[in-house]
Amino acid sequence: MLTLRSLFNKRCSFVVKTQISSLIHTSVKYSSAKVAVVLSGCGVYDGTEIHEASAILVHLSRGGAEVQMFAPDVSQMHVIDHSKGQPAEKETRNVLAESARIARGNITDLAKLNATNHDAVIFPGGFGAAKNLSTFAVDGKDCNVNKEVERVLKDFHKAGKPIGLCCISPVLAAKVLPGVEVTVGHEEEEGGKWPYAGTAQAITALGAKHKAKEVNEAHIDKKNKVVTSPAFMCETKLHHIFDGIGAMVRDVLKLTGK
């Protein structure tokens, strides 16, 4: 049977928790920025890394930004059976159609993305950035970038509007924007914790500058307004990746000035 004291203690605990929750949510600074998110398919091995895309969308939503999703209307480089990690023979998929899975159908052809209509652009990672948005997965430093992706990066950069990238997608900026500063995490594998550390050397070979960062951090190139975070370039727990992407999104929104 509940005593008067236990009822009082429960009531006090509820009030304190409510006040803390209220403080956390009201401390968020809301942005009125319009942000374009560019996808590269659906699935880590041949498209967009879904956890990264979701994290970006959650942090943008929490920040109050208005989001529109885009993808190029092109065929994927190939299709990977994610249960086996192997190519699915004789199967082809379209990047725009596959990206629509993440966007819940609300997706627009990248050719229609105009920098004048948005305050920032963000590229999640996943192998699609290196296979469908560019040929980095095959050609490394000698890669080509999809013409619409290149146009978007150059247009936002020229307009002085922030660009966010995470995981492998910073290689796109490294190829298109000479001398840009980006991070893909650490520059040594460190026993498998950073399995894609060699990407840092490729970024340098592309003429960009690599800045080592932890997985829960973002690097800001203030001159070029480019913000990057390592995400799944690191083998770690999901919440650390979520936090790093959150840092990237917050910095992008700050740079919009909205």
N, C-alpha and C positions, 0 to 999 in steps of 0.2 A: 504493500500500500504506500502511495506517494505521500511524503510528509510535506509540510509547508516549506521547510528549508530546501528540500530537493526540487520542489516546483520553482522556487525562487532562483536556485542555481541554474536550472534548465532555461528559465526565462532570460537570465543575464547572459548565458552562453549564446543563446539565439540572437539577442540584441547585438552583442559584440561581433559575431560572425556576419550579421547583416550589414553592420557599419563598415567592417573591413572589406566585404564584397563591394559595397557601394563606393568605397574609396578607390579600390582597384579600377573599377570600370569608369568612374568619373575622372580619373587621372589620365585616361587616354585622350590624346589630342587628336581631334577629328580633322580630316583633310577633305577638301572639296575637289581634289585632283581627279582628273579623268585619265585612267591608266590602261594602256593596251598591253595585253599579255599574248605573246607569240608562242604557239605550241608546234610540236614537230611530229605528231602522231600520238599513239597511246600505248605505253609499255616501255620499260627501261631499256630493253635491248635493241629495239628498232624504232622507238618514238620518244615521247615525253616521259620523264620519270614522274609517275602519278603522285607519289607522296610530295615531291617538290612542288608540283603544280597546285596541289591542294593546300599546301602550307602557304604558298604565295597568295592564293585566293582568300584564305582565312585571315591572314595578316592585312591584306588590302581591305577586306570587309570590316575588320575590327578598326582599321584606321579611318574608315568613312569614305574611302575612294570609290569612284564609279568605274566599273571594269567592263571592258569589251575584249573578247578573245578572237584571235586571228590564227590562221595557218595557211601555208602555201598550197595551192591546188596542183599538186604534183604527185607522182608515184613514189612510194617508199623505195629506198635502195634495195631492200629485201624484207622478207617477213621472217621473224624468229618465233619458233615454238617456245614460249617462255617456260613450259614445264620440262623441256629438254635442253634449252639453251642452244638449239641448233636451228639452221635455216629450214623453213617449210618449203619444200620443193614445189615448183610450178604454182605458187600462190603469190598474188600481187595485191597490194592495198594502196589506197589513196590517203595521203597525209591529211588533207582537209577532212575527209570523211571519218578517219580514225580519231582525229583531234576532237571531233564533234561529240565523241563519247565522254570526254572529260568536261566539255563545255555544256553538257546536257542538251545538245542540239543547237545551242546559241553560238554559232561560229561564223566568222566572216572570212572571205578570201583575203589573204595578205595583200594582194594587189590593190585592195581598196583602202588600206591603212594610210591615212594622211596625217603627218605629224602636226599639222595645224589644228587638228581636231582633238588632240590629246596632250596631256602635260608630261607624260613619261611613258616609257615602254620597258617591259620586263620579259626576259627569256628564261624559262626554267631549263634544267638540264635533261639528262637522259641521252642515250646514244643517238637519238633522232637529230640532235643538234649537230652531231659529227657525221651523220649519215645522210640526213634528208635536208637539213638547212645548209650543209656544207659537205665537202668530201674529206674532211679532216681524218676520219677513221681509216681511210685508205691512203690518202696522200700526205698526211702530216703537214709539215710547214709549207709544202707546195700545193696545198689545198685550194679549191675554189669555193666561194660562198654563193649560195643561191642569189640570183640577181635582185629579187624582191627583198630578201633579208639585208643584202648590202645597201640597197636604196633606203630602207627604213633606218638602219643604223646611221648612215650618213645624214639623212634628213633630220633626225632627232639631234644628232651631234651638232650640225650646222645651226639648228634653231636654239642651241643652248639648253636643251631639255634633257633631264636625267635618263640614263639607261641602266637597268639592273640586269645582272646575269648571275647564274649560280651553276655549280657543278662543272660540267665540261663546256657549257655555253660561253664562258669568257674567251674561248679561242676565236669566236666569231668577231668580237671586238678587237682582239689582238691582230687579226688578219686585216680588218677593214680600217681601223683607226691607228695610224702610225704613232708609236711611242706611248700608247695608252698604258696605264698601270692597272693590273688585274691580279686576282689571287685565285688559285685552285687548291690552296692549303699549304702543305709542307713540300719541301724539295727533295726529301729522302723518304724511302718507303717505310723505314722504321719498323721492320719486322712484319710488314703486311698491314699496318694501320693505315698507311697512305698508299694503296696499291697502284694508283695512277700518278705517282709523283713525277714520273718522267714527262708529264704534260708541261710542267714548269719550264723545262729546257726547250720544249717545242715553242712555247710562248715567247721565250727570249729569241729563238731563231726567227720568229715571225717579225721581230723588230719591236716587240712590246716589252714592258718591264714587269717582272713578276715580284709580288710582295707576299712573303710567307705569313699566313694567318692561321689561327685555330679554327676548328669547325664551327664554333658558336660565334665567330666574329665576321665582320664584313670589312672590306677595304674600300675607301672612298678616294677616287682620283678626282680631286676638287677641280683641277683645271679642265678636265674633259667631262666632268659630271657623270662618271661611270662608277657604279657600285657593284662589287662582286663578293660572293661568299662560297666556300668550298662545297657545302652540302655533302652529297654521297661520294665525293672524291675521297672521303674518309670512312673507314670501317668503324662505326660507332653506333650508339643507341639513337633511336629515331628522334627523341626529344632534343638532343644536341643539334641535330640537323635542322629541326623545326625552329630552334632558337636562333641559329645562324641566319636562316632565311628571314626570320623576323627582323633581325638587325639590318639586313640588306633592304627589306621593304620599307622599314621606318626611315632609313637614310635617304632612299629614293623619294619618299613623300616629303621629307624635310627640304630636299633640294628643289622640289617644285615650287616651294614658297606659298603653297595653297593651304 
